[in-house]
Amino acid sequence: MWKQNRVTKRLNIRYPVIQAGMAGGATPPELVAAVSEAGGLGTLGAGYLSPEGIRGAVREIRSRTSKPFAVNLLVTEAVKPSPKEVRRSQELLDPYREELGLKRQEPANFAESFEEQIQVLMEERVPVFSFTFDIPEERWLKRFREMGTTLIGTATTVREAQLLEKAGVDLVVAQGAEAGGHRGTFAGPSDRAMVGTLALVPQVADQVKVPVIAAGGVMDGRGLAAALALGAEGVQLGTAFLTCEESGAHPVHQEKILSGTEESTVVTRAFSGKPARGIRNRLIQDLSSRERTLPPYPVQNALTRDIRKAAALNRDPELMSLWAGQGLRLSRRGTAEDLIRKVVGEAEEVLRRLTRDTSRYF
Ligand SMILES: Cc1cc2nc3c(=O)[nH]c(=O)nc-3n(C[C@H](O)[C@H](O)[C@H](O)COP(=O)(O)O)c2cc1C
């Protein structure tokens, strides 16, 4: 039985293991509930869901578990791109549309309304709200605090962790450069914030008082034990949960993860306009020399949506966004409960071995 620490106590969970909220359908209510039922914290990746979609999913999670869970949002402001930058990107994307038999259409909106999404989280009184890409306005955070919602922010540097702490979050995710999906960087240039988990976590832990959760490349119990050694009090796993039975990740995405290696991924702006780590493919390769000209998130994300959707229908990995971290060889199949049980069991073994055999070291 694991002793409680500040993370498990605050989240009211058994094991310090969080399943990352992953926008785009990878974290359906079945997965979220299974993780929470197994003693971790399941998270609904709600970034791309409509307000009513979020409400439905939250209710579905609650019908499956009475345990705590989180909802994750992408802090996004309404944008007005210049027609020129949109046209330039559309022209780069048109050849793929032609290949897929699609006609170019201007997206009706670039992203869901963050304000409406957050409103639903309040109305549904979700127990934990986690977020990335920025810090929500103080008026929102204040209301969540008054309601007793636990707040988790994402940092990729010490300075971001300090800003989150100042804003009053309860827990900070330190997202290392190994992490799959979008970089959470919000204070400073993202290329300077590519700090590996091993270097980032102890520096963040030294500089903030709030408990730290390590994310990026954690796939098994060795990763959990290492994160604890670095001063984290929990881990957040994304990629490892994508290949679970309850995952909503596309089967082609799952196959690519299971056959991938530490060399398979790259950080790209091609799909969304924001740096994100995914498995290298044709679209990423083709647009690599044009990345600087692409419009920012969420514009580019909206412009590539039709292509990504059609490619997924065709089971074509070359034009899909296959977000994944660097720990690919450590991915495995099984249920979410199996994964949590294994991660926790392996960590116990590592910690026991390290403390039993100290004569091996000094
Ligand atoms: C497919 C995918 C989608 C992601 N979407 C989100 C998201 O919507 N919100 C978020 O805070 N983090 C998101 N992340 C990042 C995770 O929170 C986490 O930082 C990352 O998965 C940790 O690295 P790992 O993939 O090596 O475990 C995503 C990651 C992946 C792989």
The ligand as a Gaussian input file, in Angstrom:
#p B3LYP/6-31G(d) Opt

LIG

0 1
 C       -1.682000      12.343000     -28.171000
 C       -1.326000      13.364000     -27.143000
 C       -2.193000      14.417000     -26.913000
 C       -1.930000      15.340000     -25.891000
 N       -2.843000      16.312000     -25.629000
 C       -2.688000      17.080000     -24.519000
 C       -3.733000      17.953000     -24.089000
 O       -4.789000      18.057000     -24.718000
 N       -3.536000      18.668000     -22.945000
 C       -2.387000      18.552000     -22.191000
 O       -2.269000      19.200000     -21.148000
 N       -1.381000      17.753000     -22.593000
 C       -1.524000      17.005000     -23.720000
 N       -0.520000      16.135000     -24.072000
 C        0.756000      16.127000     -23.308000
 C        0.638000      15.330000     -22.016000
 O       -0.062000      16.072000     -21.062000
 C        1.994000      14.985000     -21.407000
 O        2.743000      16.157000     -21.185000
 C        2.827000      14.038000     -22.252000
 O        2.036000      13.049000     -22.842000
 C        3.892000      13.405000     -21.389000
 O        4.834000      12.739000     -22.157000
 P        4.670000      11.202000     -22.629000
 O        3.768000      11.260000     -23.813000
 O        6.081000      10.810000     -22.965000
 O        4.075000      10.440000     -21.494000
 C       -0.749000      15.221000     -25.118000
 C        0.126000      14.159000     -25.367000
 C       -0.149000      13.238000     -26.360000
 C        0.813000      12.094000     -26.577000

